[in-house]
Amino acid sequence: MKEETKQNFKSWYIAFIKSFLWIVVGILLTLSYINVGNVESPSDIIKIEDLEIWDEKVCIIGDYYFARVTDTKSMDPVMDGDSVLIVKKMENISEVQIGDIISFNTSTRFVVHRVIRKYPDYLETKGDNNIYMDSYQVTNNMINSLVVGILY
């Protein structure tokens, strides 16, 4: 009877260890898809020579325009619905760096998120307040603009 109890305990223990290891592997795989840690800073787009002061007003010289966003909470605390974005028209992902905030179109919506990974043919993005990165790959035909400033 004692030998049977030892054998049952050993079988249970092995099953427990296997289950525990699968849970650890699952957690590690999940964490590999979550952007944990520091968020990369955007690249410097507006150069000092693009700025001029006229009658106590700061002017940005170049092809920049203003945009507003819908408050979806995905980019909190960086931007909210009341934020005004200064954006620059973009047409090629080669101009974008990891950490930049871009606007782009998916098949169903307009998105403003941060670039977290860059590949030769596409970008991966994520809202700063989202747990997971976006499920789509941003290609040249999807990109609209690069956020170069946020007014609060």
C-alpha positions in Angstrom: 0.0 0.0 0.0 2.8 2.4 0.8 4.5 1.7 -2.6 1.2 2.5 -4.4 0.9 5.8 -2.4 4.5 6.7 -3.4 3.8 5.9 -7.0 0.6 8.0 -7.0 2.4 10.9 -5.4 5.3 10.7 -7.9 2.8 10.7 -10.8 0.9 13.6 -9.3 4.2 15.5 -8.7 5.4 15.0 -12.3 2.0 16.1 -13.7 2.1 19.2 -11.4 5.7 20.1 -12.6 4.7 19.7 -16.3 1.6 21.9 -15.8 3.7 24.5 -14.0 6.3 24.6 -16.8 3.6 25.0 -19.4 2.1 27.9 -17.4 5.6 29.5 -17.2 6.1 29.0 -21.0 2.7 30.6 -21.6 3.5 33.6 -19.5 6.8 34.1 -21.2 5.3 33.9 -24.6 2.6 36.4 -23.6 5.2 38.8 -22.2 7.1 38.7 -25.4 4.1 40.2 -27.2 3.6 42.9 -24.5 5.7 46.0 -24.7 6.9 46.1 -21.1 9.3 48.7 -19.8 10.4 52.0 -21.2 8.7 53.4 -24.3 11.1 54.6 -26.9 11.1 58.4 -27.4 10.1 59.9 -30.8 12.9 61.0 -33.1 13.6 64.7 -33.5 11.8 65.9 -36.5 11.5 69.6 -36.2 15.0 71.1 -36.4 16.0 74.4 -34.8 16.3 75.9 -38.3 12.6 75.1 -38.9 11.6 77.5 -36.1 11.2 81.3 -36.4 9.8 83.8 -33.9 7.6 86.5 -35.4 5.9 89.1 -33.3 6.3 86.9 -30.1 4.9 83.9 -31.9 6.8 80.7 -32.6 6.3 79.6 -36.2 7.3 76.2 -37.7 8.5 76.5 -41.3 7.7 73.5 -43.4 4.9 71.1 -44.5 3.2 70.7 -41.1 -0.5 70.9 -40.2 -2.8 70.4 -37.2 -5.0 67.4 -36.4 -7.3 66.4 -33.6 -7.8 62.9 -32.2 -10.7 61.0 -30.7 -10.2 60.1 -27.0 -10.0 56.3 -27.1 -7.7 56.2 -24.1 -5.2 54.1 -26.1 -2.5 56.8 -26.0 -3.0 58.0 -22.4 -1.3 59.8 -20.8 0.5 61.2 -23.9 -2.6 62.5 -25.6 -6.3 62.9 -25.0 -9.3 64.0 -27.1 -8.5 67.6 -26.2 -5.0 67.4 -27.6 -4.0 69.1 -30.8 -1.4 67.3 -32.8 1.2 69.0 -35.1 1.8 66.5 -37.8 3.9 66.1 -40.9 2.7 64.3 -44.0 4.4 60.9 -44.5 4.3 58.5 -47.4 7.2 56.1 -46.7 7.9 54.0 -43.6 11.6 54.5 -44.2 11.2 58.0 -42.7 9.8 56.6 -39.4 11.9 55.6 -36.4 11.0 53.3 -33.4 9.3 55.5 -30.8 7.7 57.8 -33.3 3.9 58.4 -33.1 2.2 58.0 -36.5 -1.3 58.2 -37.9 -2.5 55.5 -40.4 -5.6 54.0 -41.8 -6.7 50.4 -41.3 -9.5 48.9 -43.3 -12.0 50.1 -40.6 -10.5 53.1 -38.8 -8.0 55.9 -38.4 -5.3 55.2 -35.8 -2.7 57.3 -34.0 -0.2 54.9 -32.2 3.5 54.6 -31.4 5.9 52.6 -33.6 7.4 49.8 -31.5 9.1 47.7 -34.2 10.4 48.5 -37.7 10.9 46.1 -40.5 11.9 46.9 -44.1 8.3 46.5 -45.5 6.1 47.3 -42.4 5.9 48.8 -39.0 4.4 47.3 -35.8 2.5 49.8 -33.5 0.9 49.9 -30.1 -1.1 52.4 -28.1 0.9 53.5 -25.1 -2.0 52.6 -22.8 -2.8 49.3 -24.5 -1.5 46.0 -23.1 -0.9 44.3 -26.5 0.6 45.6 -29.7 -1.7 46.2 -32.7 -2.7 43.2 -34.7 -2.0 44.7 -38.1 1.2 45.6 -39.9 1.4 49.2 -41.1 2.6 49.4 -44.7 3.4 52.4 -46.9 -0.1 52.5 -48.3 -1.6 52.8 -44.8 0.6 55.6 -43.3 -0.7 59.2 -43.2 1.4 61.4 -41.0 4.1 61.6 -38.3 3.2 63.4 -35.0 5.9 66.0 -34.4 4.3 67.8 -31.6 1.3 67.7 -29.1 -0.4 70.8 -27.8 -2.2 70.4 -24.5 
